[in-house]
Amino acid sequence: MAAHDQTPLGSGFGPKTPASDIVKGLDLSGKNAIVTGGYSGIGLETARVLAAAGAHITVPARDRVKAEAALEDVSGDIAIADMDLGEIASIRKFAADYLSSDRPLHILINNAGIMACPEARVGPGWESQFGVNHLGHMALTTALLPALRGAGGARVVALSSTAHIQGGIDWDDPHFQKRPYEKWTAYAQAKTANALFAIGLDERERANGIRAFSVHPGGIFTPLQRHLPEEEMVALGWKNADGSMPPAVAALFKTPEQGASTSVWAATSAQLEGNGGVYCENCDIAKLADEDSQRWEHVRSWACDHEGAERLWKMSEEMLAAA
């Protein structure tokens, strides 16, 4: 198993750096960015900060009314377009509409996602977390490749998670057709897939000026937790029985703006010039995990494995071709 080189750069930023600090002094005027899920949680903060730096932002939205309300007070050049990551036809229409504008695409942040939700199916029967978090974003990215190649230097950021630590890809049954569905196993698989996707994309497109990165944003309370009952968050240790946050968790968890910073760093930082395919956390390249790594930090070997990335790419291509 050939793992990607995961050597931290010593970026000078940290886990609590707000996203606005990442773009200080950076002029993104004339740059086009797409942020999926850019109207909720860390996606909203990502869109806000990139727009403040001058970029033109497109936010694809499954719920246009909700997106308009969330982005109403965000200043800058932001457009909302219709798209549902669970519907391949919707993704292809969004991409075709974008390509018809002849605009280059400098930044694509595949931020949207669902977490630990009840069993559901999307597309031609795909497990929803794998289908939305991975396959939907792969369909979007590959459909937008002409615009990304036309940018003369583009970045694609895939939102992974420390949840990948719980397991990799079940190559024989990724859609839980033979085994009982387990929501956290499904989420872990999808987040591993996001990291492997970045490797596969970077390998294929670096010669065309496209570099891809996966990021773990950190622990953040956002609408991503909407499927988790309070008692489960208490059982996980994220909350006390009275709804407050334990001090140890508060020390680790981030605000949405702090959670957006690694995505913004991966999308814009000159420190990553000449780099790609790496898993990032806390505004730096993450270390490859060893026996001393805590469960909430670093990247496990199966999420930065070239052979796994290639296998996933081919398997996913077949799934998307049949959709």
VOKOL-75186 format. One record per residue: x, y, z of N, C-alpha, C in turn. Coordinates in pm, whole numbers, plus 50000, padded with zeros to 5 digits. Layout:
BEGIN
XYZXYZXYZ;...
//
This chain:
BEGIN
500864988150000500005000050000500895012450000;500855020049889501725031649875500995044149923;501325048750041500675060550097501285073250042;500465083650030500935096649983501865102850086;502765111250039503685118050130502915128450211;502825126050340502035134850428502995141950524;503715151650473504685159150553504175173250579;503865176650705503395190350734504395200850688;503855212450648504695223250596505145232950704;504445232950819504675243550917504125256650863;502815256550834502175267750763502155280750842;502225279750975502115291651059500695294251106;499735286651051498355287451097498085275951193;496885275851251496585265451350495135261451349;494745252951444493375247751445492305258351467;492645269251535491635279451565491785291951477;492615291151374492745302451282491415304851211;490875317051215489645319651140489925320450991;488935316550912489135316250767489505329950711;489005340550772489315354050723490805356950729;491515351050826492965353150835493715346850718;493155336150662493835329250552493905338050428;492895346350406492845354250283493275368850304;493805372050420494275385850442495325389450337;495085400550268496025405050167495905397850034;494935388750023494765380949901493645386949817;493925389649690492915395149600492465384249503;491235379749518490695369249432489795374949323;489905387949296489115394149190489395387049057;488335384148984488495377348856488525362248867;488505357048990488505342549010487065337649031;486785326148975485475319948991485575307849082;484625306649174484625295449268483225289649279;483155276649295481905269649326482075263249463;481115265349550481135259449684479835251749704;479905238549700478685230849727478385231849877;477105232149907476725234050048477135247650100;477255257350011477745270550050476715279450115;475665273550167474635281550236474325276150375;475245267850429475025262350562476365259050626;476465260750757477645256250830478945261950778;479945253250766481255257950721481245261750573;480315256150496480215260050356479825274650341;478895279150425478485293150424479655302150458;480435298450560481605306550598482665306350487;482825294950421483775294050309483375303550198;482085303250161481605312250056481745326850097;481435329750222481515343550272482945348950261;483925341050303485315345650305485885346950163;485575337450077486075338349940485445350149866;484165352649892483505364149831484105377249881;484405377750010485005389750068486375392750008;487065382249963488375384049900488265387349751;487025388049701486815392749564486405382349463;486335369649503485965359249408484485359749373;484155355549252482755353449215482375339449259;481345338149342480975325349401479665320349340;479655307849302478415301149265478115290649372;476925291249425476495281649527475375272949469;475675260349439474595251349395473735247749516;472425247749497471545245749611470405236149578;470175226849668469015218049657467755225349700;467925234849794466815242649846467125257449821;466645262649709466965276549671466455286649773;465265284649825464705294149921465585294850046;465995283250095466875282950212468215289650181;468745287150062470035293150023469925308250015;468855313149955468665327649944468585334150081;467885327750174467765333250308469115333350380;469875322650366471165321650436472205331350380;472125333950250473145342250185472725356850172;471565360050224471005373550208471935384350263;472595381550376473425391750438474905390250402;475225381650308476625379650267476955389350154;477955397550177478325407250075479265400849974;479225406049853480095400749749479295395549632;479995389749538479415385149412479065370249425;477815367549461477385353849486476135350849406;476175339649333475015335149256474575321549309;473275319049308472725306149351472195298949227;472475286149220471975278149108471365265249163;470425259649089469755247549135470615235149109;470725226549211471415213649194471165204949316;471005192049291470815182249397471885171449379;472765170249477473865160549468473395146049467;472145143749502471605130349499470975126749366;470975136249270470355134049141471375136949031;471835126548964472875128248864472425137448751;471165136348708470675144948601470765159648642;470455162548768470535176148820471985181248819;472915172648856474325176448857474805179348714;474425170848622474865172648483474285185248422;473035188548459472445200948408473165213148464;473445212948595474175224148655475525226048585;476265215248566477595216148503477485221048359;476495216048286476315220448147475995235248141;475155240048233474825254348238476075262648268;476905257648362478135265048395479055265448274;479245254148208480145253648093479655262547980;478345263747967477795272047858478115286747876;478495290747998478865304748024480285307847979;481045297347945482455298747901483355305048007;482935304448132483775309648240484755298948287;486005302548309486915292948373486505290848519;486925279748576486635276848717487955275148790;488245284448880489525284548950489505276449079;488355276049145488235269149275486925261349277;487025248549309485845240349333485975234149471;485055237549559485085232049695483875222849712;484175209949716483135199749732482845198049881;482065207249932481865208850076480605201850128;479565201350048478275196250095478385181650138;477525177650229477545163650269476435160450366;476215147450383475275142550484476035133050575;475595132050700476355124450800475435115950885;475795103150898475145094050993473635094550984;473125094450862471695095550843471045081650835;469755080950852469075068050836469305062550696;469185049650681469445043450551468515049250445;469105053050333468345058450221469105055350093;468415055949982469005052949852468865065049760;469895067449681469855078049579470315071949447;470075079449339470495074549208469885060949179;470665051849121470135038649086470205028649201;470055033749325470095024849441471345025849525;472115036549506473335038549584472975041849729;473795037049821473695041449962473905056549964;473055063650037472985078250021474255085550060;474945081350166476145088850207477265087250104;477455075150053478435072949947477985079949819;476685079449792476155085349671476235100549668;475865106949777475875121549783477285126949807;477935121849911479235127549952480335124749850;480335112749792481395109149698480945109449552;479985100849515479645099449374479055112249315;478215119149391477675131749342478755141949313;479705142949406480805152449386481755148149274;481945135149258482785130549146482115133849014;480795131649006480065135148884480175150048854;480045158148956480145172648940481535176648892;482555171748959483935175648928484315171548786;484035159248751484435154548618483655161848509;482405165348535481635172948436482175187148418;482775192548523483305206248519484775206948475;485355195648438486785195648403487155205648293;486345207448189486745217548088486945231448147;486055235348241486185248548303487385249048397;487655238148469488815237548558490115238048478;490165230548368491365230748283491565244448220;490465251448193490545264448129490995275648221;491145272648350491515283048447493005286248443;493805277448385495255279648385495835278448525;495295269348603495685267448743494445267448829;494025255648873492785254548951493035245649072;492205247449173492255239149295490875232849316;490895219949351489685212849390489895207949533;488945210849619489035207049760487895197649793;488225185849843487225175849882487165175450034;485985177250090485825176950235485775162450284;486825158350353486875145350417486555147350564;487035138550649486735139550792487605129750868;487825132950995488495123451082487695110551097;486435110651055485615098451058486205087550971;487065091150875487685080950790488465070650874;488835074750994489615066151083488855053351116;487525053951109486715042351146486725031351040;487215034250920487275023750820487385028850678;487795019850590487975023350450486795019150364;487075015850239486045012150143485784997150152;484524993550157484164979450144483994976849994;485034971249934485064969849789484004960149737;483594950849820482624940849777481174945349796;480964954849888479584958749918479524973449961;479924982649874479944996849916478555002549944;477524996349889476175002049904475294994350003;475934986050086475204979050193474034970950136;474314963850030473284955249972473324941150031;474484937350087474624923950143474764924150295;475184935150351475424936250496474424946050556;474174944850685473264954250750473824968550743;472964978050720473374992050715473784996750854;474905003950860475355010250985475815024250948;475135034151006475305047950959476725053350973;477425049851083478775055151101479785048051012;479575035250987480425028050893480265033950754;479015037150719478745043150588479375056950576;479315064750683479915078150681481435077150669;482045068050745483495066250739483925062550598;483185053450535483525049350399483455061050302;482405069250316482245080750227483365090950246;483795093050370484855102750396486225097450352;486445084450363487655078550303487625080450153;486445078350093486305080049948486625094349906;486215104249985486535118249952488035120549946;488755114650042490215116250044490865109149926;490425097149897490985089649784490645096249651;489475102249643489085109349521490065120649490;490485128049593491425138949571492745133849514;493195122349561494425116449507494235112649360;493105105949332492855101649195492735113349099;492055123949141491905135749056493245142649034;494005144149141495295150849129496235143249035;496245130249045497085122048957496715124248810;495425124948782494965125948645495065139948587;494935150148669494765163648616495885173548648;496895169248721497955178848755498625184448629;498745176048525499365180748401498505191348332;497225192048369496325202248314496165214148408;497035214948509497025226448599496045225448713;495455213648734494485211848842495145204248956;495115209849076495615202749195494435200549290;494415188749349493305185049437493805181949577;492995184949675493335182849816492095177849890;492315169749992491215166450083491505173250216;490435176750286490625183850413489705178150520;490205177850641489385175350760489165188850826;487925193750829487715207250882487815208251033;487665197051104487665197251250486265194451302;486135193451432484845191351495484105204551507;482925205251447482135217551447480665213851460;479925220751545478475218651550477825226951440;477275219951341476595226151228475345217951198;474555221851097473395213651060473765199551013;475055196650994475475183150957475015172951061;474865177351185474455168351294472935166551304;472205171151202470745171451214470115157751233;470805147051192470245133651206470585127151340;471355134151424471775128251551470895133051665;470235124151735469455128251852470385132951964;469845141152053470635146552164471275135252246;470515124652273471065113852357472255106952291;472275106752157473435100652090474655109752102;474465122752092475595131952108476135131552251;475245129252347475685127452486476495114452498;475985103752436476685090852441478045091652373;478145099752269479425101552199480405110052279;479895116852383480745125552463480835139652410;480045142852306480085156152248479345166452334;478335161652409477545170752491477305164552628;477055173152726476605168552857475095166252851;474575159452953473145156452957472285169052956;472835180153007472065192653009472185200652879;472885194852780473025201552652474275210052638;474995212052749476225219852743477365211352685;478475217952654479595211052594480675208452700;481155196152715482245193652809483465202152775;484225206752877485375215352850486375209252752;486615196252760487585189852670487105190452525;485795189052506485225189852372485275204252322;484935213752409484975227852372486375232052328;487385226252392488775229552356489125224452217;488525213152177488825207252047487935212551936;486655214851967485715218951862486005233051814;485585235751691485825248451627484515255551599;484605268651577483465276151525483385273351375;482235276051312482165274251167483245282051091;483575294151135484615301651063485995295251079;486255289951197487525282651215487515269551135;486325263351126486215250951050486385252850901;486075264850852486215267750709487655270650669;488525273150766489855278150733490715268350655;490615255350683491465245850610491015244550465;489705245150441489205245150303489725257350227;489645268950290490085281350226491595280950203;492335275750299493785274650285494145265350168;493495253850161493785244450052493405250249917;492375258649914491905264349789492745276049739;493455282749830494085295449791495565296849826;496095289049918497415292049972498565289249874;499455299149862500665297349781501605287149845;501405284149973502265274350040502105260349979;500995258049910500735244949852501105244149704;501745254449652502175254049511503065241849488;502805234749381503595222949349503195210549426;502165211749509501705200649591500315196449545;499895184749589498545180249556498325165949602;497055162249611496705148749650496835145849798;497155155849877497405153650020496155156550103;496125150450220495055152350319495525163150416;494675173250438495065184650520494165185950642;494715191350749493955194650869494625206450937;493835214551005494355225951081495275234750997;494855237350874495575246250783496995241650756;497185228850741498495223250706498265209350650;499305203650591499255189650550499295181250677;498405171550685498345162950804499455152550803;499855148750922500825137750936500155124450905;500945115050856500475101250847500425095650989;499315089751026499125085151163500115074351201;500495074451328501325063751384500685059051514;501395050851590500785045051710500485055451818;501075067351807500835077751907499705087351868;499165085751748498115094951701496825093151780;496205104351813494895104051877493835100951772;492645097151816491615092951721491065104651640;491315116851681490755128351610491805135451522;492965129451504493995136551429494725127351330;495355133551233496215126951135495415118351037;496085113450937495395105850833495875091350834;494925082150822495275067950820495685063750680;496475053150674497105049150547496095046050438;494925040450475493965036650371493295048650306;493425060450365492825072550306493835080450223;495075075850217496075082550132496865072150054;496165062250005496735050649938496485051749788;497555052049711497435053749565496695042249500;496955030249542496285018749483494785019149512;494445022849635493035024149670492365035349592;493085046349570492535057649494492225053349351;493125045649293492925041049155491755031249147;491685022349244490585012649247489235019649264;489195029449354487955036849376487555044449251;488505050649185488195058549066487525049848960;488115038348934487575029448831486195024148870;486045020248996484755015349043483685026249032;484055038449069483115049549067482745053548925;483725053148834483445055948694482375046448639;482505033648675481535023648630480145026648688;480105030448815478815033648877478165045748809;478955055948783478415068148723478005065948577;478745057448508478405054648368477065047448357;476735039948462475475032348461474305040448515;474585052348568473525060448631472675067748527;
//
